[in-house]
Amino acid sequence: MRHGSYVPPDIRPKDARRLIVLGDSISVGGGASERSLAYASLLQNNDDTAWPGERGTSLTAKYGHPVDLINVAFQGATTSSVLQQKTSLGRILPAPVMGHSIVAITIGGNDFYGRILSLGDPTPALLDTGVKNLRDLVGFLQDRAHFPDGTSIYLMTVFDPSDGVGQTQQCFFGLDLANFIPALDTWRDGYIRLGTEMHFAVIDALGAFHGHGFRHGDMSSRYYYAPDPSLWFSPDCHHPNDRGHNEIRRLFFEAIDGRYVATP
């Protein structure tokens, strides 16, 4: 899988009591045909009927015991409104939270694409605000007073359904967003800078999903992936389909499991 995730080498949780999920509708399960096929559910426990080849790609399988799933994500969340999820999480898991927690976060897509469709350029002011809010969120999750046994945090970047072109008839009302595609790299870089500073992992869904958007069958595309030119997006363009959710699960799991190797 081609991506440029940032995973500090010493973030390798040896065990975990729970999986905490925060973020937007991707983490709610948007695009999945069933809740059990959403990435968070798959990361907790594989669906052996849908994905028989992925029986070992779950936290329950990895650690050999049940891992609780605490999902406080909600649809439409932005890097600002995701801060509300701290309150929800605090009610469900009041301090002190014993046992190590793995945290998966998907956020930024509503900021990025909502800004483009309404106002235009999604950088730099919006990214600066997003990073500020993420700093607040991560700081809460890393607070040893609340989580004395620690957290391992994995933040996913914003992906691109156009495969780097910025325009598809299926997505975003057919608008040409080519001028804004480079800003996705800027957002990814901003996430990685914060991850480097605050010591958490950044999962590069932008790179991993290239070649699996709505130009996945276009052999002239620079992202065309001949070994598997499949579509990972649902028809609404905003969410992954069942295959996409499985691949997001894989991205998170491989980072958690220490399998991730950076590729150019």
N, C-alpha and C positions, 0 to 999 in steps of 0.2 A: 504494500500500500504506500503510495507516494505522498508524503506530507513532511512538514517541517515543525513538528511538535517540539516544545521545550519541556523536558522532564528532568529536573535535578536528579543526579544519580543516587542521592541518598534518600529520595522519597520512594521508599519501597515498603509499604505497610506489611508487616509480618502477620498481622491478624487484625480483624475489625469486628466490632459488635454490631455496627449499623452502617447503612448507606444513607446519607443525607442528600437530597436532591432539591436544588433551588433553580429558579429561572422562569423561563417563558413557556409558551405552549408546546415547544419541542419536548421539554421535560414533563409536561402534562401528558404527552403522548399524541399530540396532533399529527395527523397523517397516518398513524398506525390503524390497521383494520380492527384490532382488538387491543384492550388494555394490556393483556399479557405479552403483546408483541411490541410494546413501547420500549425504548432503550433502557429506561430505568428498571422496569420489571425484568427484562432479559439480563441486565447486569446483576440483579439480585439472584434470580433463578432462571435458568434457561428454559425455553419452551421446547421440549424434546420432540414434540410432534411437528412443529413448524421448522425447527432448526436442529435436526438430529445430529448433525456434524459438529455442533457447538456445545456439546454436553459439558465440556470442561471450561467453557468460557463464561463463568459466572463466579460471583464472590462466594456463594454457598459452596460450590464445588471446590474452589481454591482453598477455602479455610476449613472445610470439612464440618461445618456447623451452620445452622440458620443465621442469616444476617438480616437484621430488621431493615425495612425500607421506610424512611421518613421523608415524604415528598410534600413540600410546601409551595411548589411552583404554581403559578396561575397564568392563564391566557392573557396575552397583551402586555406582559411585564416588560419594563425597560430597565436600564441601569439605574434609574431613579426609583421606580416603584418596587424594584426587587428588594430594596432596603426594608420594605414593610415585612418581608419574609423573615427578617430577624425576629420580629415580635411573635410571629406565628411559631417559629422554631423554639423560641424561648418558652412559650406556653406548653408545647409538647415535650420539650426537653429542658426543664428548669435546671439551673446550675446547682451543684456540679454534675456534669454529665460524665458518668464513669464508663470506661471502655473506649478504645480508639474508634474514631469516626472517619469514614471516607466520604468526601463531599464532591459531588458532580454538579457543575453549574453550566447552563446554557443561557446566555444573555447577550444582547446587543443587536440582534436582528431587527427588532422593532424600532430601536433608535435609528439604526442605519438606513433601512429601507423606508421607514416612515418619514425621515427627514428628507430623503431624496424626492419622494413623491409629493411632499408638501412645500418644501423650502429650497431644496437643492443641496449644495455641498455639505456632506456629513462630517467634514473636518475643517479646522482643527478644534474649534470651540466645543463641539458636541463630544468629540473623543476625550478632550480634557475633562469634561464633566463626567463622562462615563468612567474614566480611570479614577477620578476622585471618589465616585460612588463605590466602585469596586474595591478601592483601598479601604473604605469604611466597612464594607461587607467582609472582606478577607480578614481585616483586623479583628472583627467580632469572632469569626470562626477560629482564629488563632489565639484567642484570649484564654490563657491557661486557667484563669479564675472560673471561666464557664466550662471549658473543655480540658480538665486537668490531665487527661490521658492522651491529649493531642488529636489533631486532625491532619489528614492528607487531602489536599485540595487540588481539584482538576477543573480548569475553566476551558470551555470550548469556544473557538472562534466562530465568527459569522461566515456562512458559506454562500456560494454563488450559483444559482440555478442556470445561468447563461453560459457556463463553461468559458468564462473570460471574455465573452463577446459584448455583453451588456444589453443584448436585445434578443428576445424570442417572441414569437407571436403568442405563445401560450401564457407569458408572464407579464405582470405589471402593465396591463392594458396595452401591450405592444409597444410601450415607450422605449426609446433608445437611451439606455443608461451607460453607454460606453465610456463617457467622460468620468464616470464615478467609479468604475471598476478598480482603478489603481488605489482608491481610498480603502478598499478592503484589505490590501496589504498593509496600509498605514495602520488600520485598526488592529490587525494581527500583531504588527510590530509593537504597538502600544501595549497590548495585553502581555506580550513576552517581556517587555521592559519591566512592567509591574511584577510579573512572575519572578523575574530575576531578582528584583529588589526585595520582594516579600517572601520569596522562597516557596512558590507553589508552581504546579505544572500547568502548561497551556497546551490544549489539544487542538491541532490544526485541522479542523474540518474543512476549511477553505481549500487547502491543498489536497486533502484526501478525496473530496467530492468532485474535484475537477475531472472531467471526462465522464461524469455520471449525471450531468445535468441534461437540459433539453436539447443539447447538440451532441449527445453521447454517441449517436450513430454517424456523425459527420467525420469522415476519414481525413478531411483537410484541416480539422481543428488541431491546434498545437497540443491540446490535452487529450486527443483521441487515445483511448487505451485498448489496444487490439486484443489483449488477453481476456478482457471482460468489458465490452462496451455497453454496459447496462445502465438503466435509469434508476436513480436512488431517490428521486423526488416524487411527491404526490402531485396530482393535477393542479392543486392550488399554488404551487411553486414555493410556498413559504415553509412547507413541512417535508420531512423525509417520508417516504413510503415504508412499507414493511422491510424491504431490503435496506433502505437507508437507516432505519432504526437499528437494525442488526449491525450495520457497519459502525454506527456511533457507539453502540455497546462494545464492539471490538476495539475501537480507538481508545475508549476509556480503560477497558480491561487490559489491553496490552501495555498501557502506560503504568497501570497499577501493578501488573505482574512482572514488570521489569523487562519486557520483551522489546520495548521500543528501541529502534535504531534509526538515527537521523539519516535521511537520504537526500541527495541534491535535487 
